[in-house]
Amino acid sequence: MDTKLNKGKKIAIAMSGGVDSSVAAALLKQQGYDCIGIFLKFWTETKTDIENKCCSADAYNDARRVANKIGFPLYTLNFQQPFKKTVVDDWLRKHRQGLTPNPCIRCNQFIKFDLLLRKAKMLGCDYLATGHYAEIRKQKSENRNLSLISGLCFLKTAKDKQKDQSYFLYTLTQNQLKHLLFPLGNLTKTEVRAIAKKLKLPVYQKAESQEICFIPEKTHYPFLKRHLKLKPGPIKNLAGKALGQHDGLPLYTLGQRQGIKIGGIGPFYVVKLDYKTNTLFVSNNRDDKLLYTKKFKIKELNWILGQPPKKSEKFGVKIRYQAKTIPCTINKNIVTLKIPQRAIMPGQSAVFYQGQTVLGGGVINSI
């Protein structure tokens, strides 16, 4: 490793106190970068005594211990207000509208890789790094008639397919990618923990959190109940027969089985949410035809290379994290799936892939 190539290049590392960002920081320090750590303070709900998981006092102390161990300064940035307005309030508003938003994607888009990246540049940093499992490659072209354009950045899936987070990063642009580093893209989680242990980082055994960071419970339903004015209404089958009462439509999504309070023969699955009549429709059939979709409209499209794939190119789409990539076509803002998919909801993000390359994505607008 030639650390001289990176000497003098300053890099800000988003430090959460977890093993991933800690190993990312250690690797970059080994590579000769002039490193600073940045700990982000996000919004914490005042109605509970539990702090936001990714910016608690314990998380800060872990990040500080790692920074001291590796040997670089750690700064804290207070992003409570923009995070509350841009991520939390938006998530609640969209649930109120009957949508199924993804707060992690929005946090990446507006907080980490917009606001934080701009702050890093103001601090004189050449790059911003995070512990995301994804890979950035710079090359001239990738069979997309772009051979005369140099310096393009391609977003790739991670080596560890179980940890790959490229789905959450489709909003990135060329201007952002050229200033970003994802050091863990070519490592597995097992390898990352082994590195942390070898370097004696104090967080090498720390468990990881997979829930929504600003929600203290394991599910988001109690949070919605605390923050939304929910209106109970009837639960009916597709024949119109009343079966029970729901607690508020924003608590349900297509295909859902849990939380449907109906006595008698079950199970029941949500097949339709009628916000005009405040009615939840259910069926005993898990594979009811109402749950399957072959076409949907998409909005807020972002193409990482600045242009959509050509009609002659083969590519696919993921409609949720860790889902299979489904072959599809796109004509303007209408996506047609080769294979109908179950329980697609407006508000979800659809992310397009060509092999291991993320082409871009957008938000599902209507079915």
Salt bridges, closest charged atoms under 4 A:
ASP20 OD1 - LYS189 NZ 2.86
GLU45 OE2 - ARG226 NE 2.72
GLU45 OE2 - HIS227 NE2 2.70
GLU51 OE2 - LYS41 NZ 3.75
ASP62 OD1 - ARG65 NH2 2.67
ASP62 OD2 - LYS206 NZ 2.79
ASP89 OD1 - LYS84 NZ 2.55
ASP90 OD1 - ARG93 NH2 3.06
ASP90 OD2 - LYS94 NZ 3.17
ASP90 OD2 - ARG106 NE 3.28
ASP114 OD1 - ARG118 NE 2.99
GLU135 OE2 - ARG137 NE 3.30
GLU142 OE1 - LYS156 NZ 2.66
GLU191 OE2 - LYS159 NZ 3.26
GLU208 OE1 - LYS163 NZ 2.53
GLU208 OE1 - LYS189 NZ 3.55
GLU217 OE2 - ARG226 NH1 2.77
ASP247 OD2 - LYS261 NZ 3.08
ASP287 OD1 - ARG286 NH1 3.23
GLU313 OE1 - ARG144 NH1 3.28
